[in-house]
Amino acid sequence: MNHDFDDCPNVTNSAPKLINVFEIALDSALISSEEVDTRGLKSSIEPFQEAPQLIDGVIESAIARISKAYLRKTKKWHVDVLSAFVKVRGAKIVGRFFPNDVGLITRVLDDLEQNDKEEEWQCRHVLLIWMTVLVLTPFKFDNIELDLSERIYQVCKKHIGASGKERDAATSVLARFLARVDTVHKYLPRFLDDVAREGMSTAFTTLGIASTIADFLSFSSPSDVTEYIPQLQSLLGLLKSSGRASSHSYLRKLLCKATYRLALSSLATSPEEIPQCVESCLDELLTTTIADKDTIVRYSASKAIARIALGLAKIDTDGTLVSQIVESVFGIFDDASHDRMHGGLLSVGELERRRVLTIPKYSAEVQKVVTEGLRYEVRKATFSIGADVRDAACYAAWSLFKHYPTLCEQSPQLVRSLLSELVLVGCFDREINNRRAAAAAIQECIGRYSSAIDSLETGIALVQAFDYFGIGNRQHAFLEVSLAVQKLKVCDRMVETALHAITSWDAEIRRLAAKSLALLCSAEGCVLQVINSILLKVHTNSLEEQHGYLCALGELLDVVTANTIQVSKLDIFKKTQFPAHEARLRYEGALRFILSAAKLFSLKRLSMPATFGVILENALSMPDDGGELYSAAAAAAKYFSLDANTCIKWARANRPGYAVVLGVIGSSSDVAKIGDLVNANDVAVRVAAIHALQDITTREGVGRVEIAGEAVYKGLQDYTVMPTKGDAGSLVRAASIEFVQEYSSLFHHETVVQLVRISMEKIDKLRNAAVAALRKLVDGCGSYPFQIYNVVTNEPVSFTYLVRIMGCADAELRQAAVLGICGSIGGSASESVVRAAVEAICRYILLNDGEESTQELRLFADTMSECLIHPPAAHPRREFETAELIALAIENGLELTSYVPVYNKLAKMCTFALKKKNSRQIAACISVFGALCSDSNASAKVREASMKKLCEVLVCNQLQVGGSCQMFTTCINHI
């Protein structure tokens, strides 16, 4: 059962439809007495993974109904659907909705004991989740059934060492079982003895034991644990020293949880003195675990510190012990390594969350460490670290604002300082999570402390600027939010932070920061001061810094007036060539600066420095994969006296930069020469030539450049394949289609033919663009036997609609359609494209009847045969793909006009394929010979010859061709 929800942009909108489909499918499945295909049910559940809470309205009744059906008669589909719910919503939520009748314990245990096969792990997982509810029954187990406790213990113990998901469920059941009043004193010491005796044979067993202890200490009463504390400490020490903890972060997290929960249990039963295990636990947390290399361990450690501190606060009357813990946490920052900074800030946030920190006593320390965290970034060679530290600092600030309602009255300077720092993170941080975390903290601050800002209007404007979804857009944050904040006068370090951001390791951040800096300086009125300060630094040896400075100068010069700056200062280049490994970015920055400087020189009618022109020419000779360098060069080129003929000459020498510039400096008189570049050896030159023709046409009008259409038509036929880049010609075809869409009046029938072919090919982007171009060319034109009014560009619809062209009267259109769809069926297309193309052809053949449709199918068959026997000279590689299309058509009942020529051609192709040992080509021949053997429309002679050829292929072929034996069997059965 397949359901298409592509028309819904996300699961939130499609939730009612999904739930309705699921309920209908579930009703049908529950009525059926046979096993049910669960793909339809699961396809309605799994989309909710991105928003699992949306399924809560149906999950309770669905689990109850499926559980009852399972108890009546167990079927595999029951487990599959319940497992899908667990996958989407989680074991804790799903477990709440299972039936919890006492009498079900023995039934579920029976099924668990019988499920020993490895492939039945899903069933065991679901049943163990069910047991997490049943094990909480208020009745003694042995009163329900003799030895029931022993059965539960043995089942759980068996599965806590499993390698699959059932281990997590088994540990949860065992922990709840051990924590019961009627079992703790009998089975806990037994469990500890079993572990000590049997050891930890595998890493999975170690994880299961650690998880069981951690969960047991969470569920149990401290009074029940007291007498077993020494044994538990010994076991935890054994787990830590096992050697597996050092390489397994999840195990270290479990051990951290177990250790601090054991310390809390000890503390709860010894209110008059601090147990030794509490001190050792704190020492381990503050010195080692809080600086662990993995985030999940540091986060667990931070919560552990805060919970122990809260426990001590209840018995520490003078606050001495808590103060020592807090001071130790702030001492973590003395060694400002990345892991310690992150762990320390998480600890501060957790202490604030539990109001253990005393404000204003620790206001200065909190301000210092949170500010350092919000600014933390450590540059490496080509990246930086510290994003998680800034995120933790945002959490600490949010926690402080949320849990200290009188903070602004006690420490107003702390609130204003942190608000200012958070604004900078929200505007200029590279990471979306950090910007959103800062926005959450800002909204918390504004909502709780109205006195932290000048006026209510300012606060509302600030909250609106830091919208959760808006701040997720990096460009919006850098360019719009930063300017809005600057106008609100909330922070006085906006320009300074933008200046720092232009030296980021990320080139995209440098470009955005440069634009932001220009906007901020223009609003602040400090453009000249910032230009002068950057001019003093621009000759730095750092690639990232120089690129950022040059980009910033270019943006700043765009907002300065010509009369306020001395252009003589702008002759800044001491050298015009840069090291090869740094050249692209340096040239890009230089050209961005030259573009803005050239405008000022032009306004003042002054000649530009000679270095500017040399740098431009050097940049045009550089390779540029990203396109930013050539774009900057093209923008600057109009201020220089570049000769179009010279640029064409260099473009023919495989220098794409000069071809890009032709779009700026070229004219209608250069169109013919530029059009010749479509035949250049370099694909990038061909693409740039097409774009240059489009730019000239846009600038000078369609009427003067009709000749451009011929060059673009050549581009549509570019099927260049390169060993390292694959279908490189697709880039030229894409540029040509873009031109056709813009200027359809330049193109005629042969362009329509080529677009029909591309609209049936395997590349999604090109196919969709070709369909859009066809719509402009064909709509309203009565000379074509098809219309494109309602073609939707997703795969199934476009193939289904356009496949009818293969039977139209125009031979060129038929051949183009066949060649195109051959590439989608027999080429290296994606599975979805192949499936859509095959379904479209099968539907076209099977649903056509009547005299007119018969004529269409005959034309289609003739065209396929012709493409196989006499392939177009420009596309010889389509032979084997055409053979696969013929096989598909014959299998669906299409009758060929002439079988003998097709067979003769296939025999030659098969000989060639066997000689080359090309498995794909051999498989194509096998498909057609097999189809011919089974085709009742073919003569007996052709069927017999095909059978012999197929046997020859299967005997001679030494390659492993999938499906050969099956095809051979099919042919033998048919004969």
RAGI-V175375 format. One record per backbone hydrogen bond with DSSP energy under -1.0 kcal/mol. NH is the residue of the N-H (numbers start at 1). CO is the residue of the C=O. Records with the same first field share a line. If there is no record, write none. Layout:
NH->CO  CO
This chain:
8->5
14->10
15->11
18->14
19->15
20->16
21->17
22->18
23->19
24->20
25->21
26->22
27->23
28->24
29->25
30->26
31->27
32->28
42->38
43->39
46->42
48->45
49->46
54->51
55->52
56->53
58->55
59->55
62->58
63->59
64->60
65->61
66->62
67->63
68->64
69->65
70->66
71->67
72->68
73->69
80->76
81->77
82->78
83->79
84->80
85->81
86->82
87->83
88->84
89->85
90->86
94->90
95->91
97->94
104->101
105->102
108->104
109->105
110->106
111->107
112->108
113->109
114->110
115->111
116->114
120->117
124->120
125->121
126->122
127->123
128->124
129->125
130->126
131->127
132->128
133->130
134->130
135->131
136->133
137->134
144->141
145->141
148->145
151->147
152->148
153->149
154->150
155->151
156->152
157->153
158->154
159->155
160->156
162->159
167->164
169->165
170->166
171->167
172->168
173->169
174->170
175->171
176->172
177->173
178->174
179->175
180->177
184->180
187->183
188->184
191->187
192->188
193->189
194->190
195->191
196->192
197->193
198->194
199->195
206->202
207->203
208->204
209->205
210->206
211->207
212->208
213->209
214->210
215->211
216->212
217->213
219->215
220->216
224->221
226->222
228->225
229->226
232->228
233->229
234->230
235->231
236->232
237->233
238->234
239->235
240->236
241->237
252->248
253->249
254->250
255->251
256->252
257->253
258->254
259->255
260->256
261->257
262->258
263->259
264->260
265->261
266->262
267->263
268->264
269->265
279->275
280->276
281->277
282->278
283->279
284->280
285->281
286->282
287->283
288->284
289->284
290->285
291->288
292->289
298->294
299->295
300->296
301->297
302->298
303->299
304->300
305->301
306->302
307->303
308->304
309->305
310->306
311->307
312->308
313->309
315->312
316->312
317->315
323->319
324->320
325->321
326->322
327->323
328->324
329->325
330->326
331->327
332->329
334->331
337->335
341->337
342->338
343->339
344->340
345->341
346->342
347->343
348->344
349->345
350->346
351->347
352->348
353->349
354->350
355->352
356->351
362->358
363->360
366->362
367->363
368->364
369->365
370->366
371->367
372->368
373->369
374->370
375->371
378->385
380->383
385->378
390->386
391->387
392->388
393->389
394->390
395->391
396->392
397->393
398->394
399->395
400->396
401->397
402->398
403->399
407->404
410->406
411->407
415->411
416->412
417->413
418->414
419->415
420->416
421->417
422->418
423->419
424->420
425->421
426->422
427->423
428->424
429->425
435->431
436->432
437->433
438->434
439->435
440->436
441->437
442->438
443->439
444->440
445->441
446->442
447->443
448->444
449->445
452->449
453->450
459->455
460->456
461->457
462->458
463->459
464->460
465->461
466->462
471->467
473->470
477->473
478->474
479->475
480->476
481->476
482->477
484->480
485->481
486->482
487->483
488->484
490->485
497->493
498->494
499->495
500->496
501->497
502->498
503->500
504->501
510->506
511->507
512->508
513->509
514->510
515->511
516->512
517->513
518->514
519->515
520->516
521->517
522->518
523->519
524->520
525->521
526->521
530->526
531->527
532->528
533->529
534->530
535->531
537->534
538->534
540->537
546->542
547->543
548->544
549->545
550->546
551->547
552->548
553->549
554->550
555->551
556->552
557->553
559->556
564->561
569->566
570->567
571->568
572->570
582->579
583->579
586->582
587->583
588->584
589->585
590->586
591->587
592->588
593->589
594->590
595->591
596->592
597->593
598->594
599->595
600->596
601->597
602->598
603->599
604->600
605->602
606->601
612->609
614->610
615->611
616->612
617->613
618->614
619->615
620->616
622->619
631->627
632->628
633->629
634->630
635->631
636->632
637->633
639->636
640->637
642->640
647->643
648->644
649->645
650->646
651->647
652->648
654->651
658->655
660->656
661->657
662->658
663->660
664->661
665->661
666->662
670->667
674->670
675->671
676->672
677->674
678->675
679->676
680->677
686->682
687->683
688->684
689->685
690->686
691->687
692->688
693->689
694->690
695->691
696->692
697->693
698->694
699->695
700->696
701->697
705->702
708->705
709->706
712->708
713->709
714->710
715->711
716->712
718->715
722->726
726->722
728->726
729->720
730->727
731->728
733->729
734->730
735->731
736->732
737->733
738->734
739->735
740->736
741->737
742->738
743->739
746->743
747->744
752->748
753->749
754->750
755->751
756->752
757->753
758->754
759->755
760->757
761->758
767->763
768->764
769->765
770->766
771->767
772->768
773->769
774->770
775->771
776->772
777->773
778->774
779->775
781->778
784->781
798->794
799->795
800->796
801->797
802->798
803->799
805->802
806->803
807->804
808->805
814->810
815->811
816->812
817->813
818->814
819->815
820->816
821->817
822->818
823->819
825->821
826->822
834->830
835->831
836->832
837->833
838->834
839->835
840->836
841->837
842->838
843->839
844->840
845->841
846->842
847->843
854->850
855->851
856->852
857->853
858->854
859->855
860->856
861->857
862->858
863->859
864->860
865->861
866->862
867->863
868->864
869->865
870->866
875->872
878->875
879->876
882->878
883->879
884->880
885->881
886->882
887->883
888->884
889->885
890->886
891->887
892->888
893->890
894->889
903->899
904->900
905->901
906->902
907->903
908->904
909->905
910->906
911->907
912->908
913->909
914->910
915->911
916->912
917->913
918->913
922->918
923->919
924->920
925->921
926->922
927->923
928->924
929->925
930->926
931->927
932->928
933->929
934->930
938->935
943->939
944->940
945->941
946->942
947->943
948->944
949->945
950->946
951->947
952->948
953->949
954->950
955->951
956->952
957->953
961->959
964->961
967->963
968->964
969->965
970->966
971->967
972->968
973->969
974->970
975->971
